[in-house]
Amino acid sequence: MKRLMTMVLMLALMGCTQGNVLTLADGDCFDDPSGEETQVTDVPIVDCADPHDNEVYKIVEITGDVYPGSEAIGSRADDECVLAFDAWVGEPYETSELDFGWLTPTSESWDAGDREIVCFVYRVDLAKMTGTMEGSGI
């Protein structure tokens, strides 16, 4: 059974040499953050040509003024990320060697203007990927 890795992002005012999750874009590759955090603000950005853990494949904008709650955002993330998976990878989700996860706003980051779901792929066996997974067919 595939493992669905979800991380929740939280906006924080801190300087870091890593890439802020709020600036991630389609095609960006990153490694898992160190530690057991469930709320992350920064991730180690990696050139996709180098071994990496994850690759962003879809950014979903959320509209509205009121935070819809973590359950509603998680449900939307699951729906949106699975819909975009096949087109990015070039292989149906059900038969792929890849799984997906997402970064979503918390109530705190929502209040600071965060309105994005970041969908990313990673290998089911958790091995590092090399190169982009876009159109890989794996």
VMD Tcl script that builds the backbone (N, CA, C; Angstrom):
set m [mol new atoms 414]
animate dup $m
set s [atomselect $m all]
$s set {name element resname resid chain x y z} {
  {N N MET 1 A 0.841 -1.181 0.000}
  {CA C MET 1 A 0.000 0.000 0.000}
  {C C MET 1 A 0.887 1.245 0.000}
  {N N LYS 2 A 0.519 2.172 -0.828}
  {CA C LYS 2 A 1.316 3.393 -0.915}
  {C C LYS 2 A 1.191 4.217 0.359}
  {N N ARG 3 A 2.278 4.823 0.703}
  {CA C ARG 3 A 2.293 5.700 1.880}
  {C C ARG 3 A 2.024 7.115 1.405}
  {N N LEU 4 A 1.045 7.741 1.995}
  {CA C LEU 4 A 0.747 9.124 1.648}
  {C C LEU 4 A 1.403 10.020 2.678}
  {N N MET 5 A 2.403 10.760 2.214}
  {CA C MET 5 A 3.128 11.651 3.111}
  {C C MET 5 A 2.524 13.037 3.017}
  {N N THR 6 A 2.090 13.558 4.117}
  {CA C THR 6 A 1.577 14.915 4.117}
  {C C THR 6 A 2.387 15.750 5.095}
  {N N MET 7 A 2.687 16.913 4.672}
  {CA C MET 7 A 3.351 17.880 5.541}
  {C C MET 7 A 2.509 19.141 5.529}
  {N N VAL 8 A 2.433 19.764 6.639}
  {CA C VAL 8 A 1.692 21.005 6.751}
  {C C VAL 8 A 2.693 22.137 6.868}
  {N N LEU 9 A 2.452 23.202 6.117}
  {CA C LEU 9 A 3.388 24.308 6.212}
  {C C LEU 9 A 2.851 25.396 7.132}
  {N N MET 10 A 3.778 26.105 7.714}
  {CA C MET 10 A 3.433 27.205 8.605}
  {C C MET 10 A 4.366 28.357 8.307}
  {N N LEU 11 A 3.805 29.519 8.076}
  {CA C LEU 11 A 4.604 30.698 7.802}
  {C C LEU 11 A 5.293 31.148 9.089}
  {N N ALA 12 A 6.579 31.413 8.991}
  {CA C ALA 12 A 7.325 31.910 10.144}
  {C C ALA 12 A 8.276 32.984 9.660}
  {N N LEU 13 A 8.520 33.926 10.507}
  {CA C LEU 13 A 9.439 35.002 10.161}
  {C C LEU 13 A 10.827 34.640 10.679}
  {N N MET 14 A 11.560 33.909 9.834}
  {CA C MET 14 A 12.904 33.531 10.228}
  {C C MET 14 A 13.770 33.449 8.985}
  {N N GLY 15 A 15.008 33.828 9.096}
  {CA C GLY 15 A 15.916 33.745 7.965}
  {C C GLY 15 A 16.478 32.343 7.840}
  {N N CYS 16 A 16.605 31.864 6.623}
  {CA C CYS 16 A 17.127 30.529 6.399}
  {C C CYS 16 A 17.722 30.462 5.005}
  {N N THR 17 A 18.759 29.700 4.851}
  {CA C THR 17 A 19.377 29.564 3.542}
  {C C THR 17 A 18.641 28.561 2.662}
  {N N GLN 18 A 17.697 27.849 3.215}
  {CA C GLN 18 A 16.913 26.894 2.454}
  {C C GLN 18 A 15.799 27.621 1.712}
  {N N GLY 19 A 15.090 26.913 0.841}
  {CA C GLY 19 A 13.986 27.509 0.104}
  {C C GLY 19 A 12.715 27.534 0.930}
  {N N ASN 20 A 12.078 28.675 0.976}
  {CA C ASN 20 A 10.824 28.798 1.699}
  {C C ASN 20 A 9.733 28.078 0.927}
  {N N VAL 21 A 8.906 27.314 1.623}
  {CA C VAL 21 A 7.855 26.543 0.960}
  {C C VAL 21 A 6.854 27.436 0.228}
  {N N LEU 22 A 6.774 28.690 0.612}
  {CA C LEU 22 A 5.839 29.608 -0.044}
  {C C LEU 22 A 6.336 30.057 -1.411}
  {N N THR 23 A 7.589 29.745 -1.742}
  {CA C THR 23 A 8.139 30.150 -3.035}
  {C C THR 23 A 8.328 28.968 -3.986}
  {N N LEU 24 A 7.905 27.780 -3.585}
  {CA C LEU 24 A 8.043 26.613 -4.451}
  {C C LEU 24 A 7.171 26.763 -5.695}
  {N N ALA 25 A 7.649 26.201 -6.818}
  {CA C ALA 25 A 6.927 26.262 -8.088}
  {C C ALA 25 A 6.972 24.887 -8.758}
  {N N ASP 26 A 6.090 24.687 -9.744}
  {CA C ASP 26 A 6.091 23.444 -10.516}
  {C C ASP 26 A 7.504 23.145 -11.005}
  {N N GLY 27 A 7.923 21.890 -10.839}
  {CA C GLY 27 A 9.236 21.474 -11.312}
  {C C GLY 27 A 10.359 21.650 -10.316}
  {N N ASP 28 A 10.112 22.325 -9.189}
  {CA C ASP 28 A 11.142 22.458 -8.168}
  {C C ASP 28 A 11.339 21.119 -7.464}
  {N N CYS 29 A 12.583 20.796 -7.161}
  {CA C CYS 29 A 12.902 19.571 -6.443}
  {C C CYS 29 A 13.435 19.944 -5.057}
  {N N PHE 30 A 13.120 19.113 -4.073}
  {CA C PHE 30 A 13.577 19.385 -2.713}
  {C C PHE 30 A 13.720 18.088 -1.940}
  {N N ASP 31 A 14.532 18.147 -0.905}
  {CA C ASP 31 A 14.695 17.021 -0.001}
  {C C ASP 31 A 13.773 17.192 1.190}
  {N N ASP 32 A 13.523 16.077 1.866}
  {CA C ASP 32 A 12.714 16.136 3.073}
  {C C ASP 32 A 13.428 16.996 4.102}
  {N N PRO 33 A 12.680 17.764 4.871}
  {CA C PRO 33 A 13.319 18.530 5.942}
  {C C PRO 33 A 13.849 17.571 7.005}
  {N N SER 34 A 14.874 17.989 7.706}
  {CA C SER 34 A 15.414 17.141 8.768}
  {C C SER 34 A 14.467 17.158 9.960}
  {N N GLY 35 A 14.498 16.126 10.732}
  {CA C GLY 35 A 13.665 16.048 11.917}
  {C C GLY 35 A 12.290 15.469 11.634}
  {N N GLU 36 A 11.447 15.537 12.620}
  {CA C GLU 36 A 10.108 14.947 12.560}
  {C C GLU 36 A 9.016 16.009 12.506}
  {N N GLU 37 A 9.352 17.192 12.000}
  {CA C GLU 37 A 8.388 18.272 11.993}
  {C C GLU 37 A 7.167 17.909 11.139}
  {N N THR 38 A 5.992 18.319 11.599}
  {CA C THR 38 A 4.786 18.208 10.778}
  {C C THR 38 A 4.439 19.558 10.181}
  {N N GLN 39 A 5.049 20.605 10.701}
  {CA C GLN 39 A 4.874 21.943 10.143}
  {C C GLN 39 A 6.239 22.427 9.692}
  {N N VAL 40 A 6.349 22.718 8.399}
  {CA C VAL 40 A 7.635 23.145 7.860}
  {C C VAL 40 A 7.499 24.499 7.187}
  {N N THR 41 A 8.551 25.277 7.264}
  {CA C THR 41 A 8.579 26.571 6.594}
  {C C THR 41 A 9.589 26.591 5.473}
  {N N ASP 42 A 10.662 25.821 5.625}
  {CA C ASP 42 A 11.741 25.795 4.650}
  {C C ASP 42 A 12.099 24.351 4.337}
  {N N VAL 43 A 12.472 24.121 3.086}
  {CA C VAL 43 A 12.921 22.805 2.654}
  {C C VAL 43 A 14.240 22.955 1.891}
  {N N PRO 44 A 15.077 21.926 1.921}
  {CA C PRO 44 A 16.326 21.981 1.161}
  {C C PRO 44 A 16.044 21.860 -0.344}
  {N N ILE 45 A 16.228 22.947 -1.078}
  {CA C ILE 45 A 16.024 22.947 -2.527}
  {C C ILE 45 A 17.211 22.241 -3.183}
  {N N VAL 46 A 16.908 21.372 -4.155}
  {CA C VAL 46 A 17.926 20.570 -4.820}
  {C C VAL 46 A 17.747 20.705 -6.326}
  {N N ASP 47 A 18.843 20.769 -7.059}
  {CA C ASP 47 A 18.762 20.717 -8.520}
  {C C ASP 47 A 18.185 19.356 -8.885}
  {N N CYS 48 A 17.198 19.328 -9.757}
  {CA C CYS 48 A 16.533 18.074 -10.117}
  {C C CYS 48 A 17.475 17.075 -10.778}
  {N N ALA 49 A 18.589 17.531 -11.323}
  {CA C ALA 49 A 19.572 16.627 -11.913}
  {C C ALA 49 A 20.313 15.832 -10.841}
  {N N ASP 50 A 20.296 16.339 -9.605}
  {CA C ASP 50 A 20.935 15.660 -8.484}
  {C C ASP 50 A 19.910 14.798 -7.757}
  {N N PRO 51 A 20.358 13.774 -7.021}
  {CA C PRO 51 A 19.413 12.957 -6.252}
  {C C PRO 51 A 18.590 13.829 -5.296}
  {N N HIS 52 A 17.288 13.567 -5.243}
  {CA C HIS 52 A 16.382 14.354 -4.403}
  {C C HIS 52 A 15.199 13.494 -3.956}
  {N N ASP 53 A 14.493 13.969 -2.932}
  {CA C ASP 53 A 13.364 13.224 -2.372}
  {C C ASP 53 A 12.033 13.535 -3.040}
  {N N ASN 54 A 11.822 14.777 -3.440}
  {CA C ASN 54 A 10.500 15.222 -3.881}
  {C C ASN 54 A 10.591 16.174 -5.061}
  {N N GLU 55 A 9.488 16.229 -5.834}
  {CA C GLU 55 A 9.405 17.184 -6.939}
  {C C GLU 55 A 7.998 17.778 -6.976}
  {N N VAL 56 A 7.925 19.093 -6.992}
  {CA C VAL 56 A 6.644 19.798 -7.058}
  {C C VAL 56 A 6.065 19.650 -8.462}
  {N N TYR 57 A 4.775 19.289 -8.540}
  {CA C TYR 57 A 4.148 19.155 -9.854}
  {C C TYR 57 A 2.849 19.924 -10.010}
  {N N LYS 58 A 2.346 20.515 -8.964}
  {CA C LYS 58 A 1.093 21.273 -9.077}
  {C C LYS 58 A 0.986 22.240 -7.912}
  {N N ILE 59 A 0.650 23.486 -8.219}
  {CA C ILE 59 A 0.336 24.496 -7.202}
  {C C ILE 59 A -1.146 24.827 -7.370}
  {N N VAL 60 A -1.897 24.692 -6.309}
  {CA C VAL 60 A -3.334 24.957 -6.331}
  {C C VAL 60 A -3.616 26.197 -5.492}
  {N N GLU 61 A -4.216 27.193 -6.116}
  {CA C GLU 61 A -4.590 28.412 -5.396}
  {C C GLU 61 A -5.936 28.201 -4.698}
  {N N ILE 62 A -6.025 28.615 -3.448}
  {CA C ILE 62 A -7.265 28.543 -2.682}
  {C C ILE 62 A -7.799 29.962 -2.526}
  {N N THR 63 A -9.076 30.132 -2.757}
  {CA C THR 63 A -9.678 31.453 -2.587}
  {C C THR 63 A -10.510 31.479 -1.310}
  {N N GLY 64 A -10.804 32.663 -0.875}
  {CA C GLY 64 A -11.648 32.835 0.303}
  {C C GLY 64 A -10.939 33.609 1.389}
  {N N ASP 65 A -11.729 34.171 2.256}
  {CA C ASP 65 A -11.198 34.956 3.358}
  {C C ASP 65 A -11.110 34.169 4.653}
  {N N VAL 66 A -11.948 33.137 4.781}
  {CA C VAL 66 A -12.026 32.372 6.021}
  {C C VAL 66 A -11.312 31.030 5.845}
  {N N TYR 67 A -10.434 30.693 6.778}
  {CA C TYR 67 A -9.725 29.420 6.739}
  {C C TYR 67 A -10.741 28.279 6.758}
  {N N PRO 68 A -10.704 27.398 5.734}
  {CA C PRO 68 A -11.726 26.355 5.644}
  {C C PRO 68 A -11.521 25.175 6.589}
  {N N GLY 69 A -10.393 25.127 7.269}
  {CA C GLY 69 A -10.100 24.035 8.189}
  {C C GLY 69 A -9.171 23.015 7.563}
  {N N SER 70 A -8.395 22.346 8.399}
  {CA C SER 70 A -7.383 21.412 7.902}
  {C C SER 70 A -8.006 20.209 7.198}
  {N N GLU 71 A -9.155 19.741 7.657}
  {CA C GLU 71 A -9.807 18.598 7.007}
  {C C GLU 71 A -10.278 18.962 5.599}
  {N N ALA 72 A -10.894 20.114 5.445}
  {CA C ALA 72 A -11.360 20.549 4.122}
  {C C ALA 72 A -10.184 20.794 3.175}
  {N N ILE 73 A -9.125 21.402 3.679}
  {CA C ILE 73 A -7.955 21.646 2.835}
  {C C ILE 73 A -7.287 20.319 2.468}
  {N N GLY 74 A -7.188 19.393 3.409}
  {CA C GLY 74 A -6.611 18.084 3.122}
  {C C GLY 74 A -7.399 17.326 2.071}
  {N N SER 75 A -8.717 17.400 2.149}
  {CA C SER 75 A -9.573 16.741 1.153}
  {C C SER 75 A -9.378 17.358 -0.221}
  {N N ARG 76 A -9.320 18.688 -0.260}
  {CA C ARG 76 A -9.099 19.368 -1.547}
  {C C ARG 76 A -7.716 19.033 -2.091}
  {N N ALA 77 A -6.719 18.990 -1.227}
  {CA C ALA 77 A -5.362 18.650 -1.659}
  {C C ALA 77 A -5.342 17.249 -2.262}
  {N N ASP 78 A -5.970 16.307 -1.614}
  {CA C ASP 78 A -6.005 14.938 -2.128}
  {C C ASP 78 A -6.658 14.899 -3.507}
  {N N ASP 79 A -7.802 15.565 -3.652}
  {CA C ASP 79 A -8.515 15.596 -4.941}
  {C C ASP 79 A -7.677 16.249 -6.036}
  {N N GLU 80 A -7.150 17.423 -5.763}
  {CA C GLU 80 A -6.402 18.177 -6.773}
  {C C GLU 80 A -5.090 17.481 -7.148}
  {N N CYS 81 A -4.394 16.948 -6.163}
  {CA C CYS 81 A -3.099 16.322 -6.436}
  {C C CYS 81 A -3.259 15.029 -7.232}
  {N N VAL 82 A -4.246 14.227 -6.902}
  {CA C VAL 82 A -4.434 12.985 -7.659}
  {C C VAL 82 A -4.880 13.284 -9.086}
  {N N LEU 83 A -5.689 14.322 -9.289}
  {CA C LEU 83 A -6.127 14.685 -10.636}
  {C C LEU 83 A -4.963 15.108 -11.532}
  {N N ALA 84 A -3.993 15.784 -10.978}
  {CA C ALA 84 A -2.864 16.292 -11.764}
  {C C ALA 84 A -1.730 15.277 -11.904}
  {N N PHE 85 A -1.750 14.214 -11.123}
  {CA C PHE 85 A -0.654 13.249 -11.073}
  {C C PHE 85 A -0.365 12.608 -12.433}
  {N N ASP 86 A -1.371 11.983 -13.047}
  {CA C ASP 86 A -1.177 11.238 -14.302}
  {C C ASP 86 A -0.572 12.111 -15.396}
  {N N ALA 87 A -1.089 13.333 -15.536}
  {CA C ALA 87 A -0.610 14.230 -16.588}
  {C C ALA 87 A 0.852 14.610 -16.356}
  {N N TRP 88 A 1.264 14.798 -15.114}
  {CA C TRP 88 A 2.649 15.189 -14.837}
  {C C TRP 88 A 3.597 14.003 -15.036}
  {N N VAL 89 A 3.247 12.872 -14.441}
  {CA C VAL 89 A 4.146 11.720 -14.439}
  {C C VAL 89 A 4.097 10.950 -15.762}
  {N N GLY 90 A 2.920 10.924 -16.395}
  {CA C GLY 90 A 2.782 10.146 -17.626}
  {C C GLY 90 A 2.489 8.685 -17.352}
  {N N GLU 91 A 2.021 8.392 -16.171}
  {CA C GLU 91 A 1.658 7.032 -15.752}
  {C C GLU 91 A 0.492 7.171 -14.777}
  {N N PRO 92 A -0.516 6.301 -14.878}
  {CA C PRO 92 A -1.623 6.384 -13.923}
  {C C PRO 92 A -1.127 6.219 -12.476}
  {N N TYR 93 A -1.710 6.951 -11.587}
  {CA C TYR 93 A -1.330 6.920 -10.173}
  {C C TYR 93 A -1.361 5.496 -9.627}
  {N N GLU 94 A -2.384 4.743 -9.985}
  {CA C GLU 94 A -2.582 3.402 -9.438}
  {C C GLU 94 A -1.440 2.438 -9.785}
  {N N THR 95 A -0.736 2.661 -10.882}
  {CA C THR 95 A 0.329 1.747 -11.308}
  {C C THR 95 A 1.723 2.379 -11.245}
  {N N SER 96 A 1.803 3.587 -10.788}
  {CA C SER 96 A 3.074 4.305 -10.743}
  {C C SER 96 A 3.961 3.833 -9.594}
  {N N GLU 97 A 5.262 4.008 -9.768}
  {CA C GLU 97 A 6.230 3.774 -8.701}
  {C C GLU 97 A 6.354 5.004 -7.799}
  {N N LEU 98 A 5.561 6.027 -8.118}
  {CA C LEU 98 A 5.584 7.272 -7.360}
  {C C LEU 98 A 4.307 7.425 -6.558}
  {N N ASP 99 A 4.383 8.165 -5.495}
  {CA C ASP 99 A 3.217 8.554 -4.709}
  {C C ASP 99 A 3.227 10.069 -4.644}
  {N N PHE 100 A 2.262 10.649 -3.992}
  {CA C PHE 100 A 2.228 12.101 -3.867}
  {C C PHE 100 A 1.936 12.513 -2.440}
  {N N GLY 101 A 2.344 13.721 -2.140}
  {CA C GLY 101 A 2.061 14.356 -0.873}
  {C C GLY 101 A 1.765 15.814 -1.141}
  {N N TRP 102 A 1.544 16.567 -0.096}
  {CA C TRP 102 A 1.238 17.979 -0.282}
  {C C TRP 102 A 1.664 18.799 0.921}
  {N N LEU 103 A 1.835 20.063 0.655}
  {CA C LEU 103 A 2.049 21.073 1.693}
  {C C LEU 103 A 0.824 21.969 1.651}
  {N N THR 104 A 0.253 22.240 2.796}
  {CA C THR 104 A -0.964 23.049 2.846}
  {C C THR 104 A -0.853 24.139 3.911}
  {N N PRO 105 A -1.678 25.171 3.788}
  {CA C PRO 105 A -1.665 26.235 4.806}
  {C C PRO 105 A -2.206 25.744 6.154}
  {N N THR 106 A -1.692 26.309 7.207}
  {CA C THR 106 A -2.271 26.136 8.539}
  {C C THR 106 A -3.148 27.369 8.800}
  {N N SER 107 A -3.869 27.358 9.880}
  {CA C SER 107 A -4.685 28.538 10.196}
  {C C SER 107 A -3.794 29.754 10.420}
  {N N GLU 108 A -2.595 29.529 10.989}
  {CA C GLU 108 A -1.677 30.634 11.233}
  {C C GLU 108 A -1.128 31.203 9.925}
  {N N SER 109 A -0.712 30.321 9.013}
  {CA C SER 109 A -0.162 30.818 7.745}
  {C C SER 109 A -1.266 31.409 6.871}
  {N N TRP 110 A -2.493 30.892 7.009}
  {CA C TRP 110 A -3.633 31.450 6.279}
  {C C TRP 110 A -3.832 32.919 6.664}
  {N N ASP 111 A -3.756 33.190 7.955}
  {CA C ASP 111 A -3.918 34.566 8.433}
  {C C ASP 111 A -2.828 35.484 7.889}
  {N N ALA 112 A -1.678 34.915 7.526}
  {CA C ALA 112 A -0.571 35.694 6.972}
  {C C ALA 112 A -0.622 35.761 5.442}
  {N N GLY 113 A -1.684 35.193 4.840}
  {CA C GLY 113 A -1.861 35.298 3.393}
  {C C GLY 113 A -1.549 34.050 2.583}
  {N N ASP 114 A -1.196 32.954 3.223}
  {CA C ASP 114 A -0.884 31.708 2.515}
  {C C ASP 114 A -2.168 31.088 1.965}
  {N N ARG 115 A -2.221 30.891 0.652}
  {CA C ARG 115 A -3.408 30.338 -0.001}
  {C C ARG 115 A -3.043 29.271 -1.041}
  {N N GLU 116 A -1.978 28.498 -0.807}
  {CA C GLU 116 A -1.545 27.519 -1.800}
  {C C GLU 116 A -1.451 26.107 -1.236}
  {N N ILE 117 A -1.863 25.161 -2.065}
  {CA C ILE 117 A -1.590 23.748 -1.843}
  {C C ILE 117 A -0.449 23.404 -2.798}
  {N N VAL 118 A 0.604 22.799 -2.289}
  {CA C VAL 118 A 1.751 22.406 -3.105}
  {C C VAL 118 A 1.752 20.880 -3.196}
  {N N CYS 119 A 1.490 20.350 -4.405}
  {CA C CYS 119 A 1.500 18.908 -4.635}
  {C C CYS 119 A 2.902 18.485 -5.067}
  {N N PHE 120 A 3.401 17.386 -4.519}
  {CA C PHE 120 A 4.722 16.893 -4.901}
  {C C PHE 120 A 4.720 15.371 -5.012}
  {N N VAL 121 A 5.598 14.850 -5.865}
  {CA C VAL 121 A 5.751 13.403 -6.016}
  {C C VAL 121 A 7.012 12.939 -5.311}
  {N N TYR 122 A 7.006 11.668 -4.920}
  {CA C TYR 122 A 8.170 11.008 -4.333}
  {C C TYR 122 A 8.053 9.520 -4.625}
  {N N ARG 123 A 9.164 8.809 -4.538}
  {CA C ARG 123 A 9.156 7.372 -4.814}
  {C C ARG 123 A 8.472 6.617 -3.670}
  {N N VAL 124 A 7.662 5.607 -4.037}
  {CA C VAL 124 A 6.981 4.784 -3.042}
  {C C VAL 124 A 7.992 4.106 -2.120}
  {N N ASP 125 A 9.118 3.671 -2.670}
  {CA C ASP 125 A 10.140 3.003 -1.857}
  {C C ASP 125 A 11.024 3.996 -1.097}
  {N N LEU 126 A 10.736 5.277 -1.247}
  {CA C LEU 126 A 11.437 6.384 -0.586}
  {C C LEU 126 A 12.887 6.549 -1.032}
  {N N ALA 127 A 13.270 5.890 -2.127}
  {CA C ALA 127 A 14.608 6.088 -2.692}
  {C C ALA 127 A 14.680 7.471 -3.332}
  {N N LYS 128 A 15.874 7.985 -3.463}
  {CA C LYS 128 A 16.077 9.278 -4.115}
  {C C LYS 128 A 15.757 9.165 -5.602}
  {N N MET 129 A 15.262 10.248 -6.181}
  {CA C MET 129 A 15.016 10.344 -7.615}
  {C C MET 129 A 16.132 11.188 -8.217}
  {N N THR 130 A 16.440 10.928 -9.476}
  {CA C THR 130 A 17.406 11.751 -10.192}
  {C C THR 130 A 16.755 12.180 -11.503}
  {N N GLY 131 A 16.777 13.465 -11.779}
  {CA C GLY 131 A 16.098 13.988 -12.958}
  {C C GLY 131 A 14.644 14.280 -12.634}
  {N N THR 132 A 14.001 14.974 -13.562}
  {CA C THR 132 A 12.589 15.316 -13.353}
  {C C THR 132 A 11.712 14.090 -13.519}
  {N N MET 133 A 10.613 14.062 -12.822}
  {CA C MET 133 A 9.637 12.998 -12.961}
  {C C MET 133 A 8.550 13.375 -13.977}
  {N N GLU 134 A 8.624 14.608 -14.478}
  {CA C GLU 134 A 7.650 15.045 -15.485}
  {C C GLU 134 A 7.806 14.187 -16.735}
  {N N GLY 135 A 6.739 13.485 -17.101}
  {CA C GLY 135 A 6.729 12.647 -18.293}
  {C C GLY 135 A 7.581 11.388 -18.168}
  {N N SER 136 A 7.979 11.026 -16.961}
  {CA C SER 136 A 8.878 9.887 -16.769}
  {C C SER 136 A 8.215 8.542 -17.034}
  {N N GLY 137 A 6.908 8.479 -16.834}
  {CA C GLY 137 A 6.194 7.230 -17.057}
  {C C GLY 137 A 6.505 6.143 -16.041}
  {N N ILE 138 A 7.037 6.521 -14.886}
  {CA C ILE 138 A 7.331 5.492 -13.875}
  {C C ILE 138 A 6.304 5.496 -12.758}
}
mol reanalyze $m
mol bondsrecalc $m
mol representation Tube
mol addrep $m
